[in-house]
Amino acid sequence: MRCLIIDDDIPTIEALVEIIDWHRYGIAKVVTAYNMQHAIKLYEEAVPDLIICDIEMPRGSGIDMIKWVRDERGYEGGFIFFTCHQSFEFAATAISYHADNYLVKPLDKNKLEEALEKSIDKLKQKREMGEYSKLGQSWLKNKDVIENSFWKDVLSSSIPSRADIIQGEIVKRELTINAERAYTLLLISIPSSGIEMNWQPSLLLTALSNICSEIMFDRVNHHRVISYQVDHDFYTAIVVEEGQVEHLKQKSELIIMHCKQYFKCTATCYIGEPLSIAKLAQTKQALEGMDASNIIFRGIVHYQNDPFNYAETGSYMLDVEQFSLLFIQREKLQIINKLRKELEALSEQNRLDSLTLHSIKEDFMQVVYSYLTRNHIQAHRLFVSETAQQLSHHAERSIFDFIKWAHMLTEQTIISVNAAQQSEGVVDKAKRFIQENYMKDLTREDVAASVFLTSDYFSKVFKNETGLTIREYLNEWRINQAKQLLVESSKSISVIAMETGFDSMSYFSTVFKKLTGETPNNYRARHK
């Protein structure tokens, strides 16, 4: 297709040509004009499929242009206006000459892309309907295409969900569809994680459509079978008319079996309630919502109003402390295996619903972020790639997707910590050793040994770089941890003293008052 952009503002034209992915909309050629005379010349050379035009221009306005192409040339292509001023008169004129859209500058890229998509879709439909009207008797051979387009428009809400408008479309397209009957929607879902072979998306959708058509209607390429893709997941929607729903569950099970046998993928079927055509789009959204929340009940048939049979055994909490320890020990394999075993156990107990999986994801992220924080690594810089974002987005769809995301997260985290620590100096390594072992009975010999230096030599190096002795740094770190426990926990002061590495209550109190200027009791009371 060909697009003509008309504007006397050259920077605006250049920006439009650059920011829009024209090939995405099937536009192979974009030509530009800076006034109406130039635009007319380009139009005469090759009629564009779409015109995007400014309204306020010297030597002929955008209104003049649309009048010329519509009245004098009988142009039926797409036409989008943009202008600096919101004017009812301009908008009314644009509507009267069948402009597709009316955008106000400065142009919003998202709004422009939305306008482009609607204009191109409208143009395709207009041409498609025009072709059918020219075919005469051969129209009957293409009836399936027209009816398939009708059901696509119904399910995508391109046709508004009003009985009168739907009936009007049936008449306009000359279809023999009874709008007063009830229809049942069958939705087949195949998540990308359930596909064992490497399929081209378009090929899988075609194959899925054909096998569903054969099983449901004993023929291929049936007009009431619509296959489509959402993100990386594949769906087929089948509209079943009242009177054809007998054995629907058995046929759905047959579709699941054939998908496993021939396509090496796991399909799940959802059967909606019998409803009018006007409510089918809403049913499709509801069934897609069921599929999104279905974690463990895959490869079977579900009815719309039947809830998933989860066991009611209370909420589940991830063992954050155990996973934190595994991260400190950098046991990548153990982390993933433990996570997989816990998810599979929950699945076997019918306890792994979408809320539980979401809470496990949040807990696991908390472990990762806490570990990164302790190692002074910024998480937002670590997981910004498109692959990481996609894995995170799909993590809550299935156990497979969750483990795939967790493996990426674990791998990236530990690699980053290893890289950061390899660049550490001996004092930084010693600080980290103290921070990880402060609750133990540490001596300066222990700290020096952690960096393979003698205690006398390293004590001088540490004091020169930090201004503190090893004991002073150790006590400062311990008191900082104690302050946090005093505020956030209800543990006794003696227990807190022990947990932060002090061997006596009196020594803890002495050091605490020296570093904070008050007793542990006063500090707790003041911050509580």
N, C-alpha and C positions, 0 to 999 in steps of 0.2 A: 504493500500500500504506500501511498504518497501523501505527505502532509505539507501544506503551505502555511507559513507563519508570516503575518503582516503587522509591522509596527515601525513607526518612525524613530523609535528609540533603539539605536543599534546595540547598546549594552544589554538591554532586555532580551533582544533576539538572541544574542550570543549566549546569554545565561540559560535561556530556554533550550537551546540546542545542546548545551553541555550537560545540564542537570538531569534530563529525562533519558531513561533507557528506552529509546524508541523501538528497538527490535523486540522488546518485551510485549509491545502492543501490535506487533506485526507490521510496523512501519519501516520500510527499507530505505526510503528516500525522504529527506526533509529539505525543502527549498524555502528561501526567505525573500521577502520584499519589504521596501521601506516606505512605499506609498501605494495608492490604489492603482495608478497607471502601470507601475511596475508589476503589481500583483495580477492585473488583467492580462498582461503580456505572458506571464508565467502560466496563468490559467489556460490561455489559448494554446500554449505549447504542449501542455499535458494536464488534463483535468485531475486535480487532487482528490483523494478520498476524504480528506479532512482539512478544514481551514480553521486556523486559530488567529484571531484578528483583534487588534486594538480598536476602540471606538473613536477616540479623539485623535484625528490625524489631519494634517494639512492636505490640500489637493484631493479631497474625497474622504469621508469618514467611513468607519466600519459599517454603519447603517447603510450607507450608499453601496458598500460592497455586497452586503447580503441581499439587498434589493436587486442588484444587478445579476448576481449568480442565480437567485431564485426565480426572478421574473423573466429575465431576458435569456438565460441559458438553461432554465429548468433544472438547475442543480439540486440533487437529492442527497448529496453527501453530508458529512457531519460538519457542524459549525459551532465553534466555541468563542465567545466574546470575553475580553478582559478590559478593564477600564480603571481609571483613577477615582471616578466619582460614582456613588450610588445614586442612580437617577431612575425614578419610576417610569418616566417617559421612555428612556433608553431600554429598560427592562421589558416594558410592554411591547415596544416595537420588535425587540429581539424574539419575544415569545410568538408574536404574530407571524414572523418569518421562520418559525420552527428552528430557532437556535437551540442547540443541545444544552448549553450552560452559559452562565453569566458570572464571571469571576471578577473580584475587585482587587486591584493592586494595593500593596505589594503582593505578588503571587505567593501563595502557600504551596510548597511542592506536593504535599499530601493531597490537598484539595484538587490541584491540577491533575495529578495522577488518577484520582478518583473520577474526575470529569472525563479524562481521556478514556478510561476503562468503560464507563457508561456509554460514551459516544461511539466507541468502536463496537461494543456489543450491540448497540442499537442499529448501527450500520450493517453489521453482519446479519442481524435478524431481518432487517428491511430487504437486503439483497436476497436472503434465503427465501423469504415469502414472495418476493418479486419473481424469482426463478420458478417457484412452484406455479404461480399464476400463469406463466407463459407455457408451461408444459402441457396444458390441456388434459387430454385423456391419460397421459403418462403420469399425471399427478398421483394416481392410485398406487403406482409402484413405489412412490416416495412417501406414502402415508405414514409409514413407520418412523421416518426421519422427523416428520412434523409432530407426530404424537410424542416421540421421545423428547423433542425440544420442549413441548408443552409440559411434560412431567418434570423435566429439569427446572423449568422456570417456576413451577409450583413449589418444588422442594427447596429451591434456593430463595424463595420469596420474591423473585423477579416479577411474578404476578402477585399483586396484593391479595391477602387472605380474606377476600370478600366474595360472597357467593355470586353477586351480580356481575362483578368484574370477571370472575372465572368463567361464568356462563358466556359472557361476551367474547372471551378469548376462544372458547370452544366453537362458537358460531363463526368468528372471524377466521379461524384456521380450518373451518369446515370439517371438524372432527365428530365422530359418532361416539361421544363419551356422555354417559348419563351422570350429570352433576348431582343428582338427587340420591344416588346410591351411596352406600358406605364402602370405604376402601381400607384395607389393612396394609400397613407398611412393614416390610421385613428388612432389617438392616444387618448386613454381614460385615464384620470387622476383622481385619488382619493387621495387627501392629507390626511395625518393622522388625521388632525383636522376635516375632514369631515366625520369621521367614528364614528357612535353613539354606536356601540356594541364593545365588546372586542373580536377581531378576532386574531387568530394565523396568522402571515403573510403568511406562505405557504398555509394555508387553504383558505385565502381570494384570493390569486393569482389564485389558482386552480378553485375556484368557479367563479371568474370573467372571467377567460379564457373560462370556459364551457358555461356560459350564453352568452358571446359574440359570441362564435362559433355557438350556436344554433340560435341566432338572425340573424347573418350574413350569415351562410352557412347551416342552418337547420340540424346540426349535432354537437356532442360534440367533443372536442379535435382536432379541425381542425389545419392542419399543418401551416396555415398562420396567426395564432393567437399566439402572443408571450407576455406573462405576465412577468413583472420583477419589481424589487424594487430599488429605489434610495433613500438612507437615510431612512426616515420613510414614504416616499410617494410611492404609488403604480401606476403602468402604465400597460396598455395593448396596444400593437401595432398590427394593423391588416393590412395586405397587400391585397389590393383589385385590381384584374386585370381589365384592360380595358374591358368594356362590362358588368362588374358586379357592376358598380357604381350607377346604377339607384336606386332611393329610398335610397341612402346612408344617407342622412340627417334624413329621417324618421326612419331608423333603428338605427341611433345614438341616436335619441330622445327616442326610445324604450329601448335602453340600459340604458340610464339615468333613465328612469322611473322604470325599473326593479331593478336597483341598490338601488334606494330609497325605493322601496317596500319590497324587499327581504333581502337586505344586510344592510339596514338602514345607507346608506352612500351617500354622494353627489358626483356624477361623472360629469366630464366635458369632452366634446369631441372636438377634433381638427381635421379638414379635410385638408390634404395637397393637393398640386397641382399634376396632373397626370405627372409623370416623369419616366425616365428610371431607371432600377434597380441600376445603378451606383450612382444615386443621392438620393437614399432612406435614406442612413445614414445621409446625410446632412439635409434632410427634417425632420428626427426624431429629430435632435438637434435643428432645428428651432422651431418645435412644442413644445419641452420641454422648450425652451426659452420663448415662448408665455405663457405657463402654469406658469412658474416662475414669470412672470410679471403680471399675472392675479390675482388681489386682490378681486374684487367685482363681476365680471361677471362669476359666478360659476353656475354649474348645467344646462348649455345650450350648444348648438353646435356653434363652431366658424370655419370659413374658414381661411386658412393660410394668405392670403393677405388682409383680412378685419381687419382694426385696431379696437381696443376697443373704444367704443363711449363715451369718457370722456367729460364732460362739460368743456368748456374753460372759466373759471372764475378767472384766475390769481392764483398766488401761495398762499399757506396757511402757517401761522405761529402759532405755539403753544403759548398759553398765559403763557409764562415762569414765569412772576411775580406772577400770580395767583397760579400756581402749586408750586412755591417756598414757598409761604405763607402757602399752605396746608401741605407741608412737615414740615415747622417749627412748625405748630400746630399739626403735626403727625396725620392728618386725613386720615388714610389709605383707608377707605371705600369711602370717598369723592373723593380722588385722582383717584381711579379706575373707579368710576361711571362717573366722569366728563370726563375722557379720553374715556370711552366707548361711551358716548353720542356724543362727538365730532366726533369720527370715524364713528359712525352710521349715523350722520347727513351728513358727507361728502360722505358716501356711497350712501345715498338716493339722493344726488344731482349729482351723477356720477362724483365726483371730487377726489375720493380716488384711484389714480394710484400708481404705485410702487415708483415713485420719491417722491410723497407727503408723503407716509407712511414712506419712508426712512428719510425724513427731520424731520417728527414728532418724529421718534425714536431718531435721533440725538439731537433734542431739549430736549426731555425727559431725555436723558442721561446727558445732560448738567445740568439740574436741580438737578438730583441725585448727580452728581459729585461735584457740587458747595456746596450742602448741606453737603456732606461727608467731603469736604475740610474744611468747617467752623467748623466742629466737630472733625477735626484732625484724620480722619479715611481714610486709604488707600484703594481706590476702587479695585485695582488689587488683593488685598488679599481677598476681599469680594466675588468676582464673578468668582472664578477659578474652581469651581466644574464642573464635566462633565455635570450635569443636567443644570446648568446655561449656559454653553457654547452651549448646544443643543437648549435651549429655545431662546437664542439670535440669533442663526443661522436661526431658523425657524420663527422668530418674524415678518418678512416682507412678509410672505406667505398669511396671512389672518387676519381679525380682531380678530378672536378667538385666533390665535397664538400670536398676538401682546399683547392682554390683559393678556394672560397667562404669557408671559414674563414680562410685566410691573408689574403684581401682585407680581411675585417673586422678582423683583428688589425693589419694594416698601417695601415689607415685610422684606427683608433682611436688607435694609437700615435703616428702623426705629428701628428694633430690635437691630441692631449694635449700633446705636446712643443711644438708651435707656440703653444698657449694659455699654457703655462707660461713660455715665453721672451718672449712679448709683455708679461708682467707683470714681467720682470726689470728691475732698475736697471742703470745703465751699468757699475758695478763688477762686478755678476754677469755681465753680457755679456762684459766683458773677461776675467774668470776663465775663462769657458767657452771663449773664443777661445784663451787660453793652454793650457788643458787639451787642446784639439783640435789645437794646432800646436806643442806644446812641443819636438818633435823637430827643429824647424826653427831657423834662426839668427834668433831674434826679438830685436828691439830695443824700447825703450819707445815709440819712434815708431810701430812696427808695431801695438803693442797699443792705443795711443791712437787710431790711425787706424781701428781696427776698431769704435770707438764714436763716430767722427766728431768727436773733440776734439783740441785741440793737446796736444802731449806734456807741456809744462810744467804746464799747467793740470790735465790729467788725472793726472799724477804726484802732485800735491798731494791731489786728490780720493781717489785710490787709497790713499795713505798714511794719510789721515785716517780712512778707513773700515775699513781692514784692519790698520793698525799696521805694515805692511810696505811696502817699496818694490816696484816692479814686478819688478825683478831678483831681490829676495829671494823673492818669491812664486813666480816662475818657477823658481828654483833648488830651492825646497822641493818643488814639484810634480815636477820632473825627478828629484830624489833619491828621492822616494817610488816613482816608476815603476822607477828603477834597483834599489831594494831588492827589489821584487817579482821583477824579472828575475834578480837574483843568487840568489834562493832557488828560483825555479821553473824556471830554464833552466840549461843547461850552457855558455852562451855565454861567451866570454872577457870579461874586465873592459874591455878596450879597445873591443870591439864594443859592449858595453852602454853605455859612455860616449858613443860615436858615436850610437847609436840613441836616446839620451835627450837629445840636443841639445848635448852638450859638444864643443868643438872640439879639446880636447887631453886626454890621459890625466892629466897632472899637475894641471890645473885641476879635473877631475872628482874626483880623489882628495882635493884640498884642500877642496873644497866638501863632499864626502861626510863627511870627518872632522870638519869644523866643525859639521855639522848632526846627526851621529849619535854623535860621540865615538870613532869607530873607523874603521879603513881598510876599503875594500871587501872585501879578502881576509879580514880578521878577521870581518867581518859575515857573509860567505858561509859561512865555516867554522863559526861559532857556530850558525847557523840550519840548516845542512845536518845 
